[in-house]
C-alpha cells in the first residue's frame, strides 16, 4: 500500500475526523443492555447448543476485530477457526482432559495466535513510515510486541463475538507447544489461547464470581 500524500492525505484526514464526529453525534454511548451483553452480564460458557456458526458470521467477526487498535497498527493476531472433526481431533491432543468435551461440543474453537514476524507486514499496515527497523533483528522486542497486541486483539475478538450474538468460552488449559507443533510447524506463528464459539447452553452456568471493587483495583497518581 502506498502512503497518501499532499491533497489526498489532507482529504483522508478530514474525512476520518468527520466520521468520528458523526459517529459521536449518532451514538455517544452504548445503552445499559448493550454493555450488559458485551461485558457486565456476559459469561464464559462451557456447554453448547447444537447450532452451527456460519462462515459469513465468522468473516464479520474478524472484520470487526481487525478494526481494534494495536500499537503502530501491527495487527499481529492470527485466528484459526477449528470446525472440522479432523481439526478437533488434532486440537484435542493439546487439551487437558477436563477441557476436551467443552471443545468438542463447541461449533467453533478459535486458536488465537500471533505472528512473531508481524513487522514484515508493516509497509502495508503502516505505510507512511518504515517501522521495520524497530523490530528487525530484535526477537525479544518483537515477541513482547506481538504477545501484547495479539492478546488485545483476542479480547476484541471475544467482545465482538458477543456483540454479534455469539457466546464465548476462552480456555488456557492446554499445551501451547502441542498446538504450535500441530498447527504452526514451520511458520512464524505461535499460539496464545483458545476460545470456544457458538450458542451457549446456559444450564451449565454457575453463579458469577466476584470482582474487585474500584478502591481495591484502582488508584490515582
C-alpha positions as a Markdown table, in Angstrom:
| # | Residue | x | y | z |
|---|---|---|---|---|
| 1 | Unk | 0.0 | 0.0 | 0.0 |
| 2 | Unk | 1.3 | 3.4 | -0.9 |
| 3 | Unk | 1.1 | 6.2 | 1.7 |
| 4 | Unk | -1.2 | 9.1 | 0.9 |
| 5 | Unk | 0.4 | 12.4 | 0.4 |
| 6 | Unk | -0.5 | 16.0 | -0.4 |
| 7 | Unk | -4.1 | 16.8 | -1.0 |
| 8 | Unk | -5.2 | 13.2 | -0.9 |
| 9 | Unk | -3.7 | 12.9 | 2.6 |
| 10 | Unk | -5.5 | 16.0 | 3.8 |
| 11 | Unk | -8.8 | 14.8 | 2.4 |
| 12 | Unk | -8.4 | 11.4 | 4.1 |
| 13 | Unk | -7.6 | 13.1 | 7.4 |
| 14 | Unk | -10.6 | 15.4 | 7.1 |
| 15 | Unk | -12.9 | 12.6 | 6.3 |
| 16 | Unk | -11.6 | 10.5 | 9.2 |
| 17 | Unk | -12.2 | 13.4 | 11.6 |
| 18 | Unk | -15.7 | 14.0 | 10.3 |
| 19 | Unk | -16.5 | 10.3 | 10.5 |
| 20 | Unk | -15.7 | 10.3 | 14.2 |
| 21 | Unk | -17.7 | 13.4 | 14.9 |
| 22 | Unk | -20.7 | 12.0 | 13.0 |
| 23 | Unk | -20.5 | 8.7 | 15.0 |
| 24 | Unk | -20.4 | 10.6 | 18.3 |
| 25 | Unk | -23.4 | 12.6 | 17.2 |
| 26 | Unk | -25.3 | 9.5 | 16.3 |
| 27 | Unk | -24.3 | 7.3 | 19.3 |
| 28 | Unk | -22.3 | 8.9 | 22.1 |
| 29 | Unk | -22.5 | 5.8 | 24.3 |
| 30 | Unk | -23.9 | 2.3 | 24.4 |
| 31 | Unk | -27.2 | 1.7 | 26.4 |
| 32 | Unk | -27.0 | -0.4 | 29.5 |
| 33 | Unk | -28.4 | -3.5 | 27.8 |
| 34 | Unk | -25.7 | -3.4 | 25.2 |
| 35 | Unk | -23.0 | -3.0 | 27.9 |
| 36 | Unk | -24.5 | -6.0 | 29.7 |
| 37 | Unk | -24.3 | -8.1 | 26.5 |
| 38 | Unk | -20.6 | -7.5 | 25.9 |
| 39 | Unk | -19.3 | -7.3 | 29.5 |
| 40 | Unk | -21.4 | -6.6 | 32.5 |
| 41 | Unk | -23.7 | -9.6 | 32.4 |
| 42 | Unk | -21.6 | -11.6 | 29.9 |
| 43 | Unk | -20.4 | -15.0 | 30.9 |
| 44 | Unk | -17.8 | -17.6 | 30.0 |
| 45 | Unk | -19.6 | -20.6 | 28.7 |
| 46 | Unk | -18.8 | -24.3 | 29.0 |
| 47 | Unk | -21.7 | -26.1 | 27.2 |
| 48 | Unk | -23.1 | -25.5 | 23.7 |
| 49 | Unk | -26.3 | -25.9 | 21.7 |
| 50 | Unk | -26.1 | -28.0 | 18.6 |
| 51 | Unk | -26.4 | -24.9 | 16.4 |
| 52 | Unk | -23.9 | -24.0 | 13.7 |
| 53 | Unk | -22.0 | -20.8 | 13.3 |
| 54 | Unk | -22.0 | -19.6 | 9.7 |
| 55 | Unk | -18.8 | -18.8 | 7.8 |
| 56 | Unk | -20.3 | -15.4 | 6.9 |
| 57 | Unk | -20.6 | -14.6 | 10.6 |
| 58 | Unk | -17.0 | -15.6 | 11.3 |
| 59 | Unk | -16.0 | -13.3 | 8.4 |
| 60 | Unk | -18.0 | -10.5 | 10.0 |
| 61 | Unk | -16.4 | -11.3 | 13.4 |
| 62 | Unk | -12.9 | -11.0 | 12.1 |
| 63 | Unk | -13.7 | -7.8 | 10.2 |
| 64 | Unk | -14.9 | -6.1 | 13.4 |
| 65 | Unk | -12.0 | -7.5 | 15.5 |
| 66 | Unk | -9.4 | -6.3 | 13.0 |
| 67 | Unk | -10.6 | -2.7 | 13.5 |
| 68 | Unk | -9.5 | -2.6 | 17.1 |
| 69 | Unk | -6.3 | -0.6 | 17.9 |
| 70 | Unk | -2.9 | -2.1 | 18.1 |
| 71 | Unk | 0.5 | -0.3 | 18.5 |
| 72 | Unk | 1.7 | 1.0 | 15.2 |
| 73 | Unk | -1.2 | -0.9 | 13.6 |
| 74 | Unk | 0.9 | -4.0 | 13.9 |
| 75 | Unk | -2.1 | -6.4 | 13.9 |
| 76 | Unk | -0.1 | -9.4 | 14.9 |
| 77 | Unk | -3.1 | -11.7 | 15.8 |
| 78 | Unk | -3.9 | -14.6 | 13.6 |
| 79 | Unk | -7.1 | -16.8 | 14.0 |
| 80 | Unk | -7.5 | -20.4 | 13.1 |
| 81 | Unk | -11.2 | -21.5 | 13.2 |
| 82 | Unk | -11.3 | -25.2 | 14.1 |
| 83 | Unk | -14.6 | -26.6 | 12.9 |
| 84 | Unk | -13.9 | -30.0 | 11.3 |
| 85 | Unk | -13.8 | -33.3 | 13.0 |
| 86 | Unk | -10.2 | -33.7 | 11.9 |
| 87 | Unk | -9.2 | -30.3 | 13.3 |
| 88 | Unk | -11.0 | -31.0 | 16.6 |
| 89 | Unk | -9.1 | -34.3 | 17.0 |
| 90 | Unk | -5.8 | -32.6 | 16.3 |
| 91 | Unk | -6.6 | -29.8 | 18.8 |
| 92 | Unk | -7.7 | -32.4 | 21.4 |
| 93 | Unk | -4.2 | -33.7 | 21.6 |
| 94 | Unk | -3.2 | -30.4 | 23.3 |
| 95 | Unk | -6.0 | -30.1 | 25.8 |
| 96 | Unk | -6.2 | -31.0 | 29.5 |
| 97 | Unk | -8.8 | -33.8 | 29.8 |
| 98 | Unk | -11.4 | -31.7 | 31.5 |
| 99 | Unk | -11.4 | -29.3 | 28.5 |
| 100 | Unk | -11.8 | -31.8 | 25.7 |
| 101 | Unk | -15.6 | -32.2 | 26.0 |
| 102 | Unk | -16.0 | -28.4 | 26.1 |
| 103 | Unk | -14.0 | -28.0 | 22.9 |
| 104 | Unk | -15.6 | -30.9 | 21.0 |
| 105 | Unk | -19.1 | -29.7 | 21.7 |
| 106 | Unk | -18.5 | -26.2 | 20.6 |
| 107 | Unk | -19.4 | -25.4 | 16.9 |
| 108 | Unk | -16.1 | -23.5 | 16.6 |
| 109 | Unk | -12.9 | -23.3 | 18.5 |
| 110 | Unk | -10.7 | -20.4 | 17.6 |
| 111 | Unk | -6.9 | -20.7 | 18.1 |
| 112 | Unk | -5.8 | -17.1 | 19.0 |
| 113 | Unk | -2.3 | -16.9 | 17.8 |
| 114 | Unk | 0.2 | -14.2 | 16.9 |
| 115 | Unk | 2.8 | -13.8 | 14.2 |
| 116 | Unk | 6.3 | -13.2 | 15.6 |
| 117 | Unk | 7.3 | -11.7 | 12.2 |
| 118 | Unk | 4.4 | -9.3 | 12.1 |
| 119 | Unk | 6.8 | -6.5 | 11.4 |
| 120 | Unk | 7.3 | -7.7 | 7.8 |
| 121 | Unk | 3.8 | -6.6 | 7.0 |
| 122 | Unk | 4.3 | -3.0 | 8.3 |
| 123 | Unk | 4.9 | -1.5 | 4.8 |
| 124 | Unk | 1.2 | -2.4 | 4.2 |
| 125 | Unk | -0.2 | -1.7 | 7.7 |
| 126 | Unk | 1.9 | 1.4 | 8.5 |
| 127 | Unk | 2.7 | 2.8 | 5.0 |
| 128 | Unk | 3.6 | 6.4 | 5.9 |
| 129 | Unk | 6.8 | 5.4 | 7.7 |
| 130 | Unk | 9.1 | 2.4 | 7.6 |
| 131 | Unk | 9.0 | 1.0 | 11.1 |
| 132 | Unk | 10.5 | -2.4 | 10.3 |
| 133 | Unk | 13.9 | -1.4 | 11.8 |
| 134 | Unk | 12.2 | -1.1 | 15.2 |
| 135 | Unk | 11.8 | -4.9 | 15.1 |
| 136 | Unk | 14.1 | -6.5 | 12.6 |
| 137 | Unk | 16.9 | -8.4 | 14.4 |
| 138 | Unk | 15.2 | -7.8 | 17.7 |
| 139 | Unk | 13.4 | -11.0 | 18.5 |
| 140 | Unk | 12.7 | -10.3 | 22.2 |
| 141 | Unk | 11.1 | -6.9 | 21.4 |
| 142 | Unk | 9.1 | -8.4 | 18.5 |
| 143 | Unk | 7.8 | -11.2 | 20.8 |
| 144 | Unk | 6.7 | -8.8 | 23.5 |
| 145 | Unk | 5.0 | -6.6 | 21.0 |
| 146 | Unk | 3.3 | -9.5 | 19.2 |
| 147 | Unk | 2.1 | -11.0 | 22.5 |
| 148 | Unk | 0.8 | -7.8 | 24.0 |
| 149 | Unk | -1.1 | -6.7 | 20.9 |
| 150 | Unk | -2.2 | -10.2 | 19.9 |
| 151 | Unk | -3.7 | -10.5 | 23.3 |
| 152 | Unk | -5.5 | -7.2 | 22.9 |
| 153 | Unk | -6.9 | -8.5 | 19.6 |
| 154 | Unk | -8.1 | -11.7 | 21.4 |
| 155 | Unk | -10.0 | -9.5 | 23.8 |
| 156 | Unk | -11.5 | -7.5 | 21.0 |
| 157 | Unk | -12.5 | -10.8 | 19.3 |
| 158 | Unk | -14.5 | -12.0 | 22.4 |
| 159 | Unk | -16.3 | -8.7 | 22.8 |
| 160 | Unk | -17.1 | -8.5 | 19.1 |
| 161 | Unk | -18.4 | -12.1 | 19.2 |
| 162 | Unk | -20.8 | -11.2 | 22.0 |
| 163 | Unk | -21.9 | -8.1 | 20.2 |
| 164 | Unk | -22.8 | -10.3 | 17.2 |
| 165 | Unk | -24.9 | -12.6 | 19.3 |
| 166 | Unk | -22.4 | -15.4 | 19.9 |
| 167 | Unk | -21.3 | -16.8 | 23.2 |
| 168 | Unk | -17.6 | -17.4 | 24.1 |
| 169 | Unk | -15.6 | -19.6 | 26.4 |
| 170 | Unk | -11.9 | -18.8 | 26.5 |
| 171 | Unk | -9.5 | -21.6 | 27.5 |
| 172 | Unk | -5.9 | -21.7 | 28.7 |
| 173 | Unk | -5.9 | -25.4 | 29.9 |
| 174 | Unk | -3.8 | -26.7 | 27.0 |
| 175 | Unk | -0.3 | -27.1 | 25.8 |
| 176 | Unk | 0.9 | -24.2 | 23.6 |
| 177 | Unk | 3.8 | -26.4 | 22.4 |
| 178 | Unk | 1.5 | -29.1 | 21.1 |
| 179 | Unk | -0.8 | -26.6 | 19.4 |
| 180 | Unk | 2.2 | -24.9 | 17.7 |
| 181 | Unk | 3.6 | -28.3 | 16.6 |
| 182 | Unk | 0.2 | -29.4 | 15.3 |
| 183 | Unk | -0.9 | -26.2 | 13.5 |
| 184 | Unk | 2.0 | -23.9 | 13.1 |
| 185 | Unk | 5.1 | -26.0 | 12.4 |
| 186 | Unk | 7.5 | -24.3 | 10.1 |
| 187 | Unk | 5.8 | -20.9 | 10.4 |
| 188 | Unk | 6.4 | -17.7 | 12.5 |
| 189 | Unk | 3.1 | -18.1 | 14.3 |
| 190 | Unk | 2.7 | -19.1 | 17.9 |
| 191 | Unk | -0.5 | -19.8 | 19.9 |
| 192 | Unk | -1.8 | -17.6 | 22.8 |
| 193 | Unk | -5.1 | -19.0 | 23.9 |
| 194 | Unk | -8.2 | -20.9 | 22.7 |
| 195 | Unk | -11.7 | -19.6 | 22.5 |
| 196 | Unk | -14.9 | -21.7 | 22.0 |
| 197 | Unk | -17.6 | -20.0 | 20.0 |
| 198 | Unk | -21.2 | -20.8 | 19.5 |
| 199 | Unk | -24.6 | -20.5 | 21.1 |
| 200 | Unk | -24.4 | -21.5 | 24.7 |
| 201 | Unk | -26.4 | -24.0 | 26.7 |
| 202 | Unk | -26.9 | -21.9 | 29.9 |
| 203 | Unk | -27.8 | -24.9 | 32.0 |
| 204 | Unk | -24.0 | -25.4 | 32.6 |
| 205 | Unk | -23.5 | -22.0 | 34.2 |
| 206 | Unk | -23.0 | -21.3 | 37.9 |
| 207 | Unk | -23.1 | -18.1 | 39.8 |
| 208 | Unk | -20.9 | -15.2 | 38.7 |
| 209 | Unk | -17.7 | -15.0 | 40.6 |
| 210 | Unk | -16.7 | -11.8 | 42.5 |
| 211 | Unk | -14.7 | -8.9 | 41.1 |
| 212 | Unk | -12.6 | -6.4 | 43.0 |
| 213 | Unk | -14.3 | -3.1 | 43.8 |
| 214 | Unk | -12.8 | 0.2 | 42.5 |
| 215 | Unk | -10.8 | 1.0 | 45.6 |
| 216 | Unk | -9.2 | -2.4 | 45.6 |
| 217 | Unk | -8.0 | -2.3 | 42.0 |
| 218 | Unk | -7.7 | 1.4 | 41.1 |
| 219 | Unk | -5.7 | 4.4 | 42.4 |
| 220 | Unk | -4.8 | 7.9 | 41.3 |
| 221 | Unk | -1.3 | 9.3 | 40.8 |
